[in-house]
Amino acid sequence: MRERLWLAWRATRQLLRSAGLALASLLFLPVLVFTVVVTAMAIGAGVLPETVLLLRKLAGAKRREVADWTGEEVPEAYVPLVGTLSERVRTAVKDQGTYRDLRWLMAHFLYGWLLAYAALLVWIFALFVDGVWCGLLGHRALVLPLVGRLADLDAAWSRSLLEPSADARRSSELAERVEELTVTRAGAVAAHGAELRRIERDLHDGTQARLVALSMRVGMARRVYDSNSDASRKLLDDAQDQVEEALTELRHVVRGIHPPILTDRGLVGAVRALAVGSGLEVEVAEKGMQDDVRAPAAVEAAAYFAVAEALTNAAKHSGSRRAWVELVRAPRALRITVRDEGCGGADETGGSGLLGMRRRIAALDGTVLVSSPIGGPTSIEVELPCVW
């Protein structure tokens, strides 16, 4: 009996929450009417997207209620309201999710209150029938289970009204994918622009300046060659030193574009070289990596720079002397994990390193997961799509 009372009370609480949401639906109706009027009069079209977003929040609250009661999520499928005002208004009007939510809103206002009142009547009736039946005859309650049936009915009706069709799900997923690719493309363009500016700056401030100085020294050596051979020889020696320095800086710029060590040693060998030069005790592990089966050059370069950035951050900020790197060849992906047991607290907004890494990986449709609670440990997981 006690268990049935608890289940009946839980169902009643669910129905009361539903009735409260039905009241919110009633209060939302004037907002909806106002939105329709001002939109039809073309004087307040900007209100429409915000009203649709509020409607989505109400429907989302009901989805959570149903999920709490049934244990099964109610999927949603909306086209994102992004872009200019006219684009947002057009999306809000054309999205089938808007009309699906409106149908639920109208119906829920009726059955939400109806089922809540029915639950109260069941409780009143149960006080007499179940009270006498259980008290005098010692049998189980007969009426109280009906409250749970009412809650099941509320959940079933709400699910049928709110659950999107298969076509709506596909359209929503496609729209979300387009939005994701738009953001990814913007990040890739920004990262590409920053990389070009870095290369230009390195060439202008380093290599180009040395080549200009080299040209001047060679010219001076030519002018004094006949009159002062010792001075000419000294100028040519300085010119040779500057050539070597310019070549060193040029190699540094090239390494920033595509590290030659990747071509020479492959990804595993290049990462082991990074580990040796990181200043940390780094353990490198690999699973399934093969020397004769290489990932595309762009994937290897992104993975290399991700490991380099993670190890640099660990050496500078973690306070730990040890780190671990793992490279895993998955069927259609390359997975990299870099972990240290330092102080944690890595913040992407605190510098450009992690943000640049995320943009570089996103440009290849990859993902970056950073876990760095205060006190550590810090773990950076990178996954890059890859056809081996």
DRENDOPA-501175 format. One line per field, with one value per residue: residue number from 1; x, y, z of N, C-alpha, C in turn; residue in one letter. Coordinates in steps of 0.02 Angstrom, whole numbers. Layout:
BEGIN
num [NUM;...]
n_c1 [X;...]
n_c2 [Y;...]
n_c3 [Z;...]
ca_c1 [X;...]
ca_c2 [Y;...]
ca_c3 [Z;...]
c_c1 [X;...]
c_c2 [Y;...]
c_c3 [Z;...]
residuo [a;...]
END
This chain:
BEGIN
num [1;2;3;4;5;6;7;8;9;10;11;12;13;14;15;16;17;18;19;20;21;22;23;24;25;26;27;28;29;30;31;32;33;34;35;36;37;38;39;40;41;42;43;44;45;46;47;48;49;50;51;52;53;54;55;56;57;58;59;60;61;62;63;64;65;66;67;68;69;70;71;72;73;74;75;76;77;78;79;80;81;82;83;84;85;86;87;88;89;90;91;92;93;94;95;96;97;98;99;100;101;102;103;104;105;106;107;108;109;110;111;112;113;114;115;116;117;118;119;120;121;122;123;124;125;126;127;128;129;130;131;132;133;134;135;136;137;138;139;140;141;142;143;144;145;146;147;148;149;150;151;152;153;154;155;156;157;158;159;160;161;162;163;164;165;166;167;168;169;170;171;172;173;174;175;176;177;178;179;180;181;182;183;184;185;186;187;188;189;190;191;192;193;194;195;196;197;198;199;200;201;202;203;204;205;206;207;208;209;210;211;212;213;214;215;216;217;218;219;220;221;222;223;224;225;226;227;228;229;230;231;232;233;234;235;236;237;238;239;240;241;242;243;244;245;246;247;248;249;250;251;252;253;254;255;256;257;258;259;260;261;262;263;264;265;266;267;268;269;270;271;272;273;274;275;276;277;278;279;280;281;282;283;284;285;286;287;288;289;290;291;292;293;294;295;296;297;298;299;300;301;302;303;304;305;306;307;308;309;310;311;312;313;314;315;316;317;318;319;320;321;322;323;324;325;326;327;328;329;330;331;332;333;334;335;336;337;338;339;340;341;342;343;344;345;346;347;348;349;350;351;352;353;354;355;356;357;358;359;360;361;362;363;364;365;366;367;368;369;370;371;372;373;374;375;376;377;378;379;380;381;382;383;384;385;386;387;388]
n_c1 [42;98;193;111;46;154;188;69;69;184;143;37;105;174;67;20;126;115;-7;30;115;21;-48;50;50;-74;-49;42;-30;-85;35;66;-42;-21;102;67;-19;62;158;83;46;164;248;321;407;520;485;436;536;587;474;449;563;534;422;481;554;452;398;512;521;412;453;557;485;410;514;567;464;442;568;624;694;620;637;693;676;730;750;891;880;957;1062;1018;885;775;802;792;657;597;641;580;446;438;484;439;436;389;249;216;243;148;28;38;37;-95;-173;-121;-157;-288;-293;-199;-250;-369;-329;-263;-367;-442;-357;-365;-498;-491;-412;-498;-604;-533;-507;-622;-662;-540;-496;-593;-593;-461;-443;-545;-552;-425;-364;-274;-254;-374;-410;-313;-205;-252;-212;-80;-102;-163;-56;27;-49;-48;90;99;13;77;202;166;123;234;344;456;440;523;572;577;674;787;797;822;943;1022;1019;1082;1206;1250;1258;1357;1465;1478;1523;1641;1708;1726;1811;1920;1958;1997;2104;2187;2213;2282;2394;2451;2484;2579;2680;2713;2759;2869;2951;2969;3026;3133;3203;3195;3250;3382;3425;3422;3521;3626;3636;3677;3805;3873;3874;3953;4072;4106;4135;4248;4339;4449;4531;4549;4578;4578;4477;4371;4369;4334;4205;4142;4152;4069;3952;3933;3907;3786;3707;3698;3629;3510;3463;3440;3335;3241;3219;3158;3038;2982;2967;2860;2756;2748;2817;2976;3020;2913;2900;3020;3025;2897;2737;2740;2878;2907;2832;2895;3017;2974;2938;3063;3124;3046;3072;3013;2977;2921;2809;2779;2654;2588;2455;2417;2478;2567;2717;2715;2591;2521;2444;2350;2445;2401;2327;2424;2507;2420;2399;2529;2559;2461;2503;2626;2586;2512;2611;2699;2619;2603;2735;2758;2654;2594;2665;2702;2817;2806;2729;2608;2585;2476;2448;2327;2272;2121;1981;1927;1986;2106;2167;2222;2294;2346;2416;2441;2494;2479;2441;2320;2174;2176;2139;2049;2021;2123;2233;2305;2343;2273;2153;2194;2236;2113;2046;2127;2111;1971;1958;1986;1878;1884;1886;1909;1937;1949;1998;2021;2019;2030;2175;2207;2204;2265;2195;2201;2109;2110;2028;2040;1964;2004;2054;2132]
n_c2 [-60;61;81;98;214;303;299;348;476;528;525;615;731;748;773;892;977;975;1040;1165;1204;1210;1321;1417;1409;1466;1598;1629;1642;1778;1842;1773;1809;1948;1947;1892;1992;2111;2066;2039;2168;2217;2293;2251;2140;2089;2037;1911;1802;1798;1765;1637;1572;1577;1497;1376;1353;1329;1211;1133;1123;1041;926;887;858;746;658;643;573;457;408;409;505;642;676;824;937;1069;1206;1307;1475;1590;1717;1861;1978;1962;1835;1758;1778;1720;1587;1553;1556;1458;1341;1180;1138;1246;1250;1125;1139;1237;1168;1075;1165;1220;1104;1053;1145;1112;968;962;1031;958;825;846;890;773;687;740;711;573;551;597;507;391;402;361;237;156;174;112;-15;-61;-42;-116;-239;-273;-277;-236;-66;-4;107;209;173;224;357;352;301;410;501;431;442;580;595;514;578;703;666;614;731;816;748;746;714;593;657;789;779;747;864;958;910;926;1066;1104;1048;1124;1249;1220;1192;1316;1394;1324;1345;1483;1490;1418;1501;1614;1559;1523;1650;1708;1625;1653;1788;1771;1700;1794;1897;1834;1811;1941;2012;1934;1836;1913;2036;1998;1953;2074;2145;2060;2078;2210;2200;2118;2203;2308;2237;2211;2342;2378;2284;2290;2391;2362;2218;2142;2200;2175;2035;2017;2072;1981;1864;1899;1908;1774;1718;1781;1726;1593;1614;1667;1556;1469;1536;1532;1395;1379;1449;1367;1249;1289;1283;1154;1031;966;852;768;714;646;556;514;519;461;455;592;644;581;647;776;749;723;847;927;957;888;733;624;501;407;325;210;145;32;108;120;113;102;140;288;434;567;712;836;797;734;845;930;849;841;977;995;908;968;1095;1057;994;1101;1189;1110;1104;1239;1284;1185;1135;1006;871;766;688;615;542;480;395;340;232;228;147;243;361;467;468;567;585;689;702;768;777;896;1058;1092;1185;1240;1363;1411;1540;1614;1629;1613;1487;1358;1392;1416;1286;1218;1279;1242;1102;1094;1140;1029;954;895;857;930;896;962;933;997;1015;1119;1090;980;817;872;842;823;783;736;711;662;649;521;435;289]
n_c3 [0;40;-59;-172;-136;-140;-277;-331;-277;-339;-472;-463;-432;-550;-638;-584;-609;-746;-759;-712;-815;-915;-872;-893;-1030;-1057;-1016;-1112;-1228;-1252;-1286;-1402;-1486;-1494;-1562;-1686;-1734;-1741;-1829;-1943;-1974;-2012;-1930;-1825;-1848;-1792;-1671;-1690;-1707;-1574;-1502;-1552;-1504;-1367;-1366;-1402;-1286;-1193;-1247;-1235;-1095;-1071;-1136;-1053;-937;-979;-1007;-878;-818;-896;-923;-1048;-1175;-1263;-1426;-1514;-1651;-1728;-1839;-1834;-1776;-1850;-1925;-2025;-1980;-2068;-2118;-2001;-1969;-2081;-2067;-1945;-1981;-2081;-2021;-1976;-1846;-1773;-1797;-1750;-1614;-1585;-1606;-1502;-1394;-1395;-1378;-1258;-1163;-1141;-1110;-1009;-895;-882;-852;-732;-648;-653;-584;-454;-425;-426;-313;-212;-227;-198;-63;-3;-64;-77;52;134;76;94;231;299;234;204;79;-75;-138;-253;-331;-329;-419;-539;-549;-590;-718;-776;-779;-866;-980;-1004;-1034;-1148;-1242;-1250;-1301;-1427;-1489;-1485;-1536;-1670;-1848;-1956;-2070;-2026;-1928;-2006;-2082;-1981;-1929;-2042;-2055;-1935;-1958;-2067;-2005;-1911;-1997;-2055;-1947;-1921;-2041;-2035;-1924;-1977;-2083;-2010;-1937;-2043;-2097;-1989;-1987;-2111;-2090;-1989;-2056;-2154;-2071;-2009;-2121;-2167;-2057;-2024;-2123;-2244;-2204;-2175;-2299;-2371;-2302;-2333;-2472;-2475;-2414;-2503;-2613;-2562;-2544;-2676;-2719;-2648;-2684;-2775;-2721;-2584;-2532;-2413;-2333;-2419;-2416;-2282;-2281;-2367;-2292;-2184;-2257;-2294;-2168;-2142;-2242;-2198;-2078;-2128;-2200;-2093;-2025;-2126;-2135;-2012;-2032;-2131;-2058;-1979;-2068;-2130;-2043;-2080;-2017;-2007;-2134;-2141;-2029;-1999;-1911;-1780;-1751;-1761;-1655;-1549;-1556;-1523;-1391;-1332;-1342;-1261;-1130;-1029;-943;-1048;-1094;-1233;-1318;-1437;-1537;-1657;-1757;-1909;-2003;-2141;-2178;-2194;-2127;-2211;-2265;-2213;-2102;-2024;-1999;-1926;-1813;-1763;-1730;-1633;-1530;-1504;-1456;-1342;-1263;-1246;-1171;-1058;-1010;-980;-894;-813;-704;-684;-704;-785;-927;-1038;-1196;-1316;-1465;-1573;-1695;-1768;-1852;-1945;-1908;-1825;-1665;-1532;-1375;-1246;-1090;-927;-755;-686;-615;-673;-732;-860;-980;-1117;-1155;-1107;-1188;-1354;-1392;-1364;-1425;-1556;-1586;-1580;-1687;-1795;-1793;-1810;-1939;-2013;-1988;-1866;-1687;-1524;-1358;-1202;-1041;-888;-738;-589;-499;-569;-654;-818;-973;-1146;-1282;-1446;-1598;-1764;-1919;-2032;-2174;-2196]
ca_c1 [0;141;224;61;36;210;181;12;90;230;102;-1;152;187;8;16;175;86;-58;65;138;-38;-62;99;26;-128;-18;79;-76;-85;98;60;-89;14;153;33;-46;115;191;38;47;233;278;359;427;574;457;418;587;592;415;459;612;499;380;525;572;395;396;569;504;368;493;593;436;395;574;572;413;447;636;644;697;578;682;670;706;716;799;919;860;1019;1065;987;816;729;815;764;584;579;652;529;382;440;502;382;436;347;179;209;238;84;-25;44;18;-167;-201;-99;-196;-350;-286;-159;-295;-418;-299;-249;-431;-461;-316;-393;-559;-471;-390;-558;-640;-492;-512;-681;-662;-481;-491;-636;-573;-398;-448;-589;-543;-353;-342;-237;-292;-400;-422;-253;-164;-278;-175;-23;-126;-174;10;49;-88;-20;154;89;-14;128;253;140;118;298;396;459;441;590;593;594;738;839;804;853;1013;1057;1027;1133;1270;1268;1279;1422;1516;1488;1566;1706;1741;1748;1871;1975;1980;2033;2167;2228;2236;2334;2454;2483;2515;2639;2732;2735;2798;2933;2991;2986;3069;3192;3238;3201;3297;3449;3442;3437;3587;3673;3645;3718;3874;3904;3887;4011;4131;4124;4162;4315;4378;4512;4572;4562;4556;4564;4410;4323;4363;4295;4134;4116;4144;4006;3896;3921;3873;3716;3673;3682;3576;3448;3439;3414;3270;3195;3198;3110;2973;2956;2943;2795;2706;2745;2881;3010;3030;2857;2917;3078;3016;2827;2706;2763;2946;2907;2806;2948;3065;2943;2942;3132;3141;2995;3094;2975;2983;2861;2801;2741;2627;2549;2416;2395;2513;2611;2761;2700;2523;2525;2386;2363;2493;2366;2308;2485;2530;2376;2413;2596;2554;2420;2546;2675;2553;2494;2672;2725;2578;2618;2800;2756;2602;2564;2703;2717;2878;2792;2672;2595;2556;2453;2425;2287;2243;2054;1963;1918;2006;2168;2153;2281;2281;2404;2394;2491;2465;2496;2393;2256;2150;2188;2085;2057;2016;2182;2286;2286;2368;2220;2104;2223;2233;2044;2030;2164;2079;1904;1963;1986;1817;1901;1860;1957;1905;1997;1976;2074;1993;2080;2208;2228;2252;2244;2193;2179;2094;2100;2009;2042;1940;2061;2048;2200]
ca_c2 [0;119;91;125;284;343;304;392;545;548;538;676;787;756;804;961;1013;983;1092;1229;1221;1230;1390;1457;1411;1516;1664;1640;1656;1849;1857;1746;1851;2012;1935;1883;2057;2158;2038;2049;2239;2233;2346;2220;2073;2065;2003;1842;1752;1792;1728;1567;1545;1566;1438;1317;1341;1296;1141;1098;1107;983;868;865;826;679;617;627;523;394;385;411;573;660;712;887;952;1138;1241;1363;1543;1628;1759;1927;1977;1933;1762;1728;1777;1670;1521;1541;1543;1397;1283;1138;1133;1300;1230;1067;1165;1272;1117;1049;1217;1225;1043;1043;1188;1076;905;971;1045;904;767;865;886;702;658;761;671;504;551;602;443;339;408;322;167;120;175;59;-80;-83;-42;-168;-305;-288;-288;-182;-9;-15;169;250;163;263;419;337;295;478;529;398;470;646;587;486;631;754;637;610;798;850;710;765;661;577;709;848;766;753;935;992;889;958;1137;1109;1033;1183;1301;1199;1201;1388;1416;1292;1379;1549;1479;1398;1561;1655;1526;1529;1719;1718;1589;1691;1847;1749;1684;1857;1934;1801;1823;2013;2035;1892;1816;1968;2086;1971;1953;2142;2160;2020;2111;2270;2181;2095;2263;2343;2197;2223;2409;2385;2224;2307;2436;2335;2148;2117;2223;2139;1967;2021;2082;1918;1817;1918;1891;1703;1706;1803;1676;1536;1635;1673;1488;1443;1566;1507;1328;1388;1467;1307;1202;1313;1266;1080;1010;915;790;723;678;601;505;496;552;434;479;664;655;561;701;828;729;730;917;964;973;847;661;609;432;406;259;209;85;22;150;82;156;98;167;355;478;623;760;887;766;727;911;953;809;861;1042;987;879;1019;1146;1028;984;1167;1214;1070;1124;1308;1303;1132;1120;935;852;707;692;554;553;418;399;280;227;200;129;302;421;468;495;587;606;715;708;781;776;960;1094;1100;1253;1266;1407;1428;1613;1647;1636;1591;1420;1308;1414;1402;1214;1199;1301;1200;1037;1102;1149;962;922;857;880;938;894;982;922;1024;1043;1149;1037;929;821;901;793;850;729;760;660;688;601;501;373;262]
ca_c3 [0;44;-125;-217;-117;-165;-350;-345;-263;-392;-532;-451;-438;-622;-668;-561;-649;-813;-754;-708;-882;-952;-853;-930;-1100;-1059;-1013;-1174;-1283;-1271;-1321;-1470;-1524;-1507;-1613;-1750;-1756;-1762;-1888;-2000;-1990;-2035;-1888;-1771;-1868;-1749;-1612;-1708;-1687;-1501;-1479;-1570;-1456;-1304;-1377;-1399;-1216;-1161;-1271;-1205;-1026;-1072;-1155;-993;-893;-1005;-998;-806;-799;-934;-929;-1118;-1201;-1320;-1471;-1542;-1717;-1747;-1881;-1794;-1795;-1857;-1984;-2021;-1955;-2118;-2121;-1941;-1975;-2132;-2038;-1894;-2014;-2121;-1981;-1955;-1773;-1745;-1799;-1706;-1546;-1577;-1596;-1434;-1347;-1391;-1350;-1190;-1118;-1124;-1074;-949;-839;-876;-818;-663;-612;-647;-531;-390;-414;-409;-243;-169;-230;-167;10;20;-89;-57;125;161;50;125;304;325;204;200;10;-106;-164;-320;-368;-334;-481;-595;-554;-633;-787;-802;-795;-927;-1036;-1016;-1067;-1215;-1285;-1262;-1345;-1495;-1517;-1488;-1569;-1741;-1897;-1980;-2117;-1986;-1896;-2056;-2100;-1925;-1927;-2098;-2039;-1883;-1989;-2106;-1958;-1883;-2049;-2063;-1892;-1932;-2096;-2011;-1883;-2020;-2119;-1962;-1923;-2103;-2101;-1938;-2008;-2165;-2061;-1953;-2105;-2183;-2021;-2001;-2181;-2172;-2003;-2018;-2184;-2292;-2178;-2181;-2370;-2390;-2275;-2372;-2537;-2464;-2399;-2565;-2653;-2533;-2558;-2746;-2729;-2619;-2700;-2808;-2680;-2517;-2535;-2346;-2314;-2461;-2389;-2219;-2299;-2395;-2235;-2150;-2301;-2288;-2104;-2147;-2283;-2155;-2032;-2166;-2213;-2030;-2013;-2177;-2114;-1957;-2062;-2165;-2007;-1956;-2118;-2127;-2015;-2121;-1979;-2022;-2196;-2130;-1978;-1988;-1854;-1716;-1741;-1749;-1587;-1502;-1555;-1482;-1320;-1309;-1337;-1224;-1062;-983;-952;-1087;-1116;-1296;-1334;-1499;-1549;-1726;-1805;-1952;-2042;-2213;-2189;-2167;-2133;-2256;-2238;-2174;-2039;-1984;-1977;-1873;-1754;-1738;-1697;-1573;-1479;-1487;-1415;-1278;-1223;-1228;-1116;-998;-984;-956;-846;-771;-643;-682;-740;-826;-972;-1077;-1262;-1347;-1534;-1587;-1763;-1769;-1921;-1988;-1871;-1787;-1599;-1495;-1306;-1210;-1020;-875;-688;-657;-574;-708;-741;-927;-1001;-1188;-1164;-1079;-1239;-1422;-1407;-1368;-1474;-1621;-1596;-1595;-1754;-1842;-1795;-1837;-2011;-2041;-1963;-1807;-1623;-1470;-1292;-1151;-972;-846;-676;-544;-462;-617;-709;-882;-1028;-1210;-1328;-1515;-1647;-1832;-1969;-2073;-2214;-2200]
c_c1 [44;173;174;45;92;204;124;31;139;192;63;44;168;128;1;68;149;32;-26;91;80;-58;-13;79;-30;-99;20;34;-80;-21;95;15;-55;66;122;9;9;153;149;37;116;265;321;381;482;549;447;472;592;533;422;510;579;454;422;545;514;390;454;556;459;406;531;546;422;454;582;523;425;518;662;641;648;621;651;707;684;770;826;898;923;1015;1035;916;768;740;786;688;562;588;598;462;382;455;440;379;394;274;166;202;173;27;-22;20;-58;-198;-183;-137;-261;-336;-242;-202;-344;-391;-282;-313;-453;-421;-343;-457;-542;-449;-450;-596;-601;-496;-569;-675;-602;-473;-532;-611;-509;-404;-488;-571;-469;-329;-303;-283;-312;-401;-357;-211;-189;-240;-113;-43;-138;-107;38;14;-62;46;146;62;39;182;229;135;186;351;398;459;513;616;614;661;795;851;840;927;1053;1070;1081;1202;1295;1293;1348;1478;1529;1535;1636;1744;1766;1811;1931;2003;2021;2102;2215;2256;2291;2399;2490;2517;2579;2696;2759;2779;2867;2979;3014;3037;3134;3229;3248;3252;3369;3471;3458;3507;3641;3688;3689;3791;3909;3920;3947;4076;4154;4158;4234;4361;4446;4558;4591;4535;4541;4495;4357;4313;4323;4221;4104;4107;4079;3945;3880;3886;3799;3675;3652;3627;3509;3419;3409;3344;3219;3172;3148;3041;2942;2930;2875;2739;2695;2813;2914;3018;2972;2871;2972;3062;2944;2801;2733;2834;2949;2882;2858;3002;3039;2949;3012;3149;3093;3018;3057;2994;2918;2863;2754;2720;2587;2515;2395;2430;2564;2652;2742;2630;2521;2458;2402;2407;2460;2347;2369;2510;2487;2388;2479;2592;2511;2462;2598;2646;2538;2556;2703;2686;2594;2684;2798;2712;2581;2599;2722;2781;2866;2731;2667;2562;2536;2425;2389;2261;2176;2036;1957;1938;2075;2153;2219;2259;2347;2381;2454;2455;2483;2439;2326;2239;2165;2127;2097;2055;2078;2238;2262;2305;2314;2168;2130;2223;2163;2025;2065;2131;2009;1905;1965;1928;1832;1873;1916;1918;1959;1965;2033;2046;2049;2109;2230;2189;2223;2249;2165;2171;2075;2080;2004;2015;1997;2044;2118;2210]
c_c2 [63;134;121;198;328;352;351;465;571;565;603;737;801;792;877;1004;1025;1038;1161;1251;1241;1301;1437;1463;1463;1586;1681;1660;1731;1870;1833;1789;1918;2003;1929;1950;2103;2132;2049;2122;2263;2289;2316;2150;2045;2029;1928;1792;1743;1754;1654;1535;1532;1505;1374;1301;1307;1223;1101;1079;1046;920;841;832;755;633;597;572;455;366;385;484;582;701;777;899;1022;1162;1300;1431;1587;1671;1828;1920;1945;1858;1728;1724;1724;1599;1504;1524;1476;1334;1244;1130;1187;1279;1168;1090;1202;1223;1089;1101;1221;1163;1035;1087;1154;1013;911;984;987;845;784;864;814;668;677;722;599;501;554;536;388;342;367;249;129;119;120;-9;-106;-88;-100;-237;-323;-302;-227;-127;-22;48;208;236;202;329;409;330;363;511;497;428;539;641;562;539;683;729;635;678;831;813;726;703;648;630;772;839;775;826;973;974;921;1032;1147;1096;1092;1238;1284;1209;1274;1415;1388;1328;1448;1542;1460;1457;1606;1625;1531;1600;1734;1684;1626;1754;1829;1735;1748;1896;1902;1813;1895;2033;1995;1881;1875;2020;2062;1969;2023;2162;2122;2053;2173;2252;2156;2154;2302;2305;2207;2290;2415;2327;2242;2348;2406;2264;2120;2138;2188;2068;1966;2030;2018;1865;1833;1900;1816;1685;1725;1755;1617;1554;1641;1604;1457;1470;1542;1436;1331;1405;1406;1257;1223;1296;1190;1055;956;849;741;683;627;543;480;527;527;458;553;680;634;615;761;812;739;804;959;988;934;774;638;536;432;334;264;142;83;65;108;130;157;123;234;391;533;676;813;861;758;793;937;915;829;927;1039;959;931;1072;1119;1018;1050;1195;1176;1091;1193;1317;1248;1123;1048;923;793;720;627;573;484;433;334;285;191;184;189;366;411;502;509;609;629;730;726;783;840;992;1105;1173;1282;1304;1428;1503;1649;1657;1608;1520;1368;1328;1401;1328;1192;1220;1259;1131;1041;1110;1082;920;877;888;884;938;908;972;943;1056;1073;1093;980;865;857;848;828;793;758;700;691;634;585;435;346;225]
c_c3 [0;-24;-174;-201;-144;-241;-369;-331;-316;-456;-524;-458;-511;-656;-646;-597;-720;-813;-749;-775;-927;-935;-889;-1003;-1107;-1058;-1076;-1232;-1300;-1308;-1393;-1513;-1542;-1563;-1682;-1777;-1781;-1822;-1950;-2021;-2012;-1994;-1832;-1787;-1823;-1687;-1627;-1688;-1611;-1472;-1493;-1523;-1388;-1309;-1374;-1327;-1179;-1182;-1242;-1132;-1023;-1091;-1094;-944;-915;-995;-924;-787;-832;-936;-1000;-1143;-1258;-1367;-1495;-1608;-1737;-1795;-1841;-1821;-1794;-1919;-1971;-1995;-2004;-2123;-2060;-1944;-2025;-2105;-1987;-1925;-2050;-2080;-1959;-1880;-1741;-1743;-1756;-1633;-1534;-1567;-1526;-1384;-1339;-1358;-1276;-1141;-1096;-1083;-1013;-887;-828;-837;-746;-621;-602;-591;-462;-374;-395;-336;-195;-168;-194;-91;37;-1;-63;19;157;141;84;201;331;298;195;129;-16;-130;-237;-362;-379;-396;-541;-604;-599;-706;-817;-820;-858;-988;-1054;-1055;-1138;-1263;-1301;-1309;-1417;-1528;-1528;-1528;-1643;-1786;-1919;-2027;-2079;-1952;-1945;-2075;-2044;-1921;-1983;-2083;-1985;-1911;-2030;-2061;-1928;-1934;-2061;-2009;-1902;-1987;-2075;-1968;-1925;-2059;-2072;-1946;-1982;-2111;-2050;-1957;-2064;-2138;-2022;-2001;-2136;-2135;-2012;-2061;-2184;-2119;-1999;-2083;-2232;-2269;-2187;-2255;-2395;-2365;-2313;-2438;-2529;-2452;-2462;-2610;-2628;-2548;-2630;-2756;-2702;-2638;-2729;-2762;-2612;-2514;-2465;-2322;-2355;-2435;-2325;-2234;-2327;-2341;-2197;-2191;-2297;-2223;-2108;-2191;-2240;-2105;-2067;-2182;-2151;-2016;-2064;-2161;-2057;-1983;-2095;-2115;-1980;-2005;-2120;-2104;-2058;-2084;-1990;-2085;-2183;-2084;-1970;-1924;-1788;-1701;-1726;-1678;-1536;-1499;-1516;-1408;-1292;-1298;-1295;-1155;-1009;-992;-985;-1108;-1177;-1309;-1399;-1507;-1622;-1778;-1844;-1995;-2116;-2229;-2154;-2175;-2184;-2223;-2194;-2105;-1994;-1957;-1920;-1808;-1722;-1700;-1634;-1516;-1456;-1441;-1345;-1234;-1202;-1169;-1051;-967;-952;-895;-797;-705;-637;-722;-786;-869;-1011;-1142;-1291;-1416;-1550;-1658;-1758;-1841;-1968;-1954;-1841;-1721;-1563;-1425;-1275;-1139;-976;-808;-650;-620;-608;-718;-809;-952;-1073;-1200;-1140;-1129;-1305;-1437;-1416;-1420;-1545;-1637;-1616;-1666;-1807;-1850;-1826;-1912;-2047;-2017;-1903;-1744;-1572;-1405;-1240;-1082;-927;-783;-633;-501;-506;-611;-770;-937;-1090;-1258;-1396;-1558;-1716;-1879;-2017;-2109;-2226;-2266]
residuo [m;r;e;r;l;w;l;a;w;r;a;t;r;q;l;l;r;s;a;g;l;a;l;a;s;l;l;f;l;p;v;l;v;f;t;v;v;v;t;a;m;a;i;g;a;g;v;l;p;e;t;v;l;l;l;r;k;l;a;g;a;k;r;r;e;v;a;d;w;t;g;e;e;v;p;e;a;y;v;p;l;v;g;t;l;s;e;r;v;r;t;a;v;k;d;q;g;t;y;r;d;l;r;w;l;m;a;h;f;l;y;g;w;l;l;a;y;a;a;l;l;v;w;i;f;a;l;f;v;d;g;v;w;c;g;l;l;g;h;r;a;l;v;l;p;l;v;g;r;l;a;d;l;d;a;a;w;s;r;s;l;l;e;p;s;a;d;a;r;r;s;s;e;l;a;e;r;v;e;e;l;t;v;t;r;a;g;a;v;a;a;h;g;a;e;l;r;r;i;e;r;d;l;h;d;g;t;q;a;r;l;v;a;l;s;m;r;v;g;m;a;r;r;v;y;d;s;n;s;d;a;s;r;k;l;l;d;d;a;q;d;q;v;e;e;a;l;t;e;l;r;h;v;v;r;g;i;h;p;p;i;l;t;d;r;g;l;v;g;a;v;r;a;l;a;v;g;s;g;l;e;v;e;v;a;e;k;g;m;q;d;d;v;r;a;p;a;a;v;e;a;a;a;y;f;a;v;a;e;a;l;t;n;a;a;k;h;s;g;s;r;r;a;w;v;e;l;v;r;a;p;r;a;l;r;i;t;v;r;d;e;g;c;g;g;a;d;e;t;g;g;s;g;l;l;g;m;r;r;r;i;a;a;l;d;g;t;v;l;v;s;s;p;i;g;g;p;t;s;i;e;v;e;l;p;c;v;w]
END
